Amino acid sequence: MSKFFGDKFELESSIGSGSFGQIYFTRNTKTGEVLASKVEKVGKRRVKSQLRREAKIYRMLTGSGII
């Protein structure tokens, strides 16, 4: 299973899943760096994304010494 996002990231294989999304081993096609990406399906109804909330929290914690 390979899916590409733009010309930079390739989702290589599933690591796991939960109630808010699926996690994949991801490769940066420019640098070869391997990382993990969390992806969530977008439904027909416009509901606030759980990933957007998570990203906001991670940005707030960055530099706080907590993570």
LOBAFI-732534 format. One record per atom (N, C-alpha, C): x, y, z; residue number from 1. Coordinates in steps of 0.05 Angstrom, whole numbers, plus 5000, padded with zeros to 4 digits. Atoms other than C-alpha are relative to their C-alpha. Layout:
# residues N
> X  Y  Z  NUM;
...
***
This chain:
# residues 67
> 5017  4977  5000  1;
> 5000  5000  5000  1;
> 5018  5025  5000  1;
> 4986  4975  5001  2;
> 5031  5065  4978  2;
> 4981  5022  4991  2;
> 5016  4977  5007  3;
> 4995  5131  4977  3;
> 5018  5024  5002  3;
> 4983  4976  5000  4;
> 5028  5197  4960  4;
> 4983  5025  5007  4;
> 5011  4974  4994  5;
> 5013  5266  4988  5;
> 5019  5021  4987  5;
> 4983  4982  5016  6;
> 5039  5317  4938  6;
> 5023  4984  4989  6;
> 4977  5014  5010  7;
> 5108  5300  4915  7;
> 5021  4996  5022  7;
> 4981  5001  4978  8;
> 5139  5298  4984  8;
> 4997  4976  5019  8;
> 5004  5021  4980  9;
> 5107  5244  5028  9;
> 4987  4976  4988  9;
> 5012  5025  5008  10;
> 5092  5171  5016  10;
> 4992  4984  5024  10;
> 5009  5017  4979  11;
> 5049  5131  5064  11;
> 5008  4971  4992  11;
> 4989  5026  5009  12;
> 5084  5063  5064  12;
> 4984  4976  5012  12;
> 5015  5023  4989  13;
> 5048  5016  5113  13;
> 4987  5010  5026  13;
> 5015  4993  4976  14;
> 4999  5019  5170  14;
> 5014  4991  5025  14;
> 4990  5007  4974  15;
> 5024  5021  5241  15;
> 4978  4992  5018  15;
> 5023  5006  4983  16;
> 4956  5021  5274  16;
> 4978  5020  4995  16;
> 5023  4982  5003  17;
> 4889  5055  5281  17;
> 4986  5003  5026  17;
> 5016  4994  4976  18;
> 4843  5085  5332  18;
> 4974  5012  4992  18;
> 5026  4988  5006  19;
> 4777  5120  5337  19;
> 5001  5025  4984  19;
> 4998  4975  5014  20;
> 4803  5184  5306  20;
> 5018  4999  4976  20;
> 4983  5000  5024  21;
> 4848  5160  5250  21;
> 5018  4975  4999  21;
> 4982  5022  5005  22;
> 4900  5113  5223  22;
> 5028  5011  4999  22;
> 4972  4992  4999  23;
> 4976  5117  5233  23;
> 5016  4984  4981  23;
> 4984  5013  5020  24;
> 5025  5101  5178  24;
> 5030  5007  5003  24;
> 4972  4993  5004  25;
> 5100  5095  5169  25;
> 4999  5017  4975  25;
> 5000  4981  5022  26;
> 5113  5153  5122  26;
> 5029  5007  4993  26;
> 4973  4992  5009  27;
> 5175  5170  5080  27;
> 4999  5026  4986  27;
> 4996  4975  5015  28;
> 5196  5239  5059  28;
> 5015  4993  4975  28;
> 4988  5009  5025  29;
> 5210  5226  4986  29;
> 5024  5018  4991  29;
> 4977  4982  5006  30;
> 5259  5285  4983  30;
> 5025  4993  5016  30;
> 4977  5005  4982  31;
> 5303  5267  5043  31;
> 5004  4971  5008  31;
> 4998  5028  4991  32;
> 5288  5193  5056  32;
> 4993  4997  5029  32;
> 5007  5002  4971  33;
> 5269  5210  5128  33;
> 4975  4984  5004  33;
> 5024  5016  4994  34;
> 5220  5160  5158  34;
> 4988  5012  5025  34;
> 5014  4989  4978  35;
> 5167  5186  5205  35;
> 4972  4986  5002  35;
> 5027  5011  4997  36;
> 5096  5170  5228  36;
> 4980  5023  4993  36;
> 5021  4981  5007  37;
> 5034  5205  5201  37;
> 4973  4989  5008  37;
> 5027  5008  4992  38;
> 4964  5204  5228  38;
> 4980  5012  4980  38;
> 5019  4992  5021  39;
> 4907  5208  5177  39;
> 4972  4994  5010  39;
> 5028  5006  4993  40;
> 4833  5215  5189  40;
> 4983  5005  4976  40;
> 5018  4997  5022  41;
> 4776  5207  5141  41;
> 4983  5025  5004  41;
> 5018  4976  4999  42;
> 4734  5268  5124  42;
> 4973  4990  4992  42;
> 5027  5008  5006  43;
> 4660  5255  5127  43;
> 4985  5020  4983  43;
> 5016  4982  5016  44;
> 4605  5286  5087  44;
> 4992  5025  5015  44;
> 5007  4977  4984  45;
> 4584  5331  5144  45;
> 5026  5014  5009  45;
> 4977  4984  4991  46;
> 4632  5388  5163  46;
> 5001  4999  5030  46;
> 4996  5002  4971  47;
> 4653  5367  5233  47;
> 5029  5008  5005  47;
> 4973  4992  4993  48;
> 4714  5397  5267  48;
> 5018  4976  5001  48;
> 4981  5022  5001  49;
> 4774  5353  5255  49;
> 5013  4996  5027  49;
> 4986  5006  4976  50;
> 4803  5318  5315  50;
> 5030  5005  4996  50;
> 4971  4996  5005  51;
> 4872  5322  5282  51;
> 5007  5030  5002  51;
> 4995  4971  4998  52;
> 4866  5398  5278  52;
> 5003  5008  5030  52;
> 4998  4994  4971  53;
> 4854  5400  5353  53;
> 5026  4989  5011  53;
> 4975  5012  4990  54;
> 4913  5353  5366  54;
> 5024  5018  4991  54;
> 4978  4983  5011  55;
> 4959  5396  5321  55;
> 5002  5026  5016  55;
> 5000  4975  4985  56;
> 4938  5458  5359  56;
> 5013  4996  5028  56;
> 4989  5006  4974  57;
> 4955  5426  5426  57;
> 5030  4995  4998  57;
> 4971  5005  5004  58;
> 5023  5401  5400  58;
> 5015  5026  4996  58;
> 4987  4974  5004  59;
> 5039  5471  5376  59;
> 5002  5016  5026  59;
> 4999  4986  4974  60;
> 5021  5499  5444  60;
> 5021  4989  5019  60;
> 4981  5013  4983  61;
> 5065  5448  5479  61;
> 5029  5003  4991  61;
> 4973  4997  5010  62;
> 5125  5459  5434  62;
> 5014  5023  5014  62;
> 4984  4980  4986  63;
> 5178  5496  5472  63;
> 4992  5003  5030  63;
> 5009  4998  4972  64;
> 5141  5486  5538  64;
> 5017  4983  5019  64;
> 4985  5019  4984  65;
> 5189  5432  5562  65;
> 4985  4975  5006  65;
> 5017  5024  4994  66;
> 5132  5382  5567  66;
> 5006  4979  4979  66;
> 4993  5020  5021  67;
> 5147  5349  5500  67;
> 5024  5010  4984  67;
***
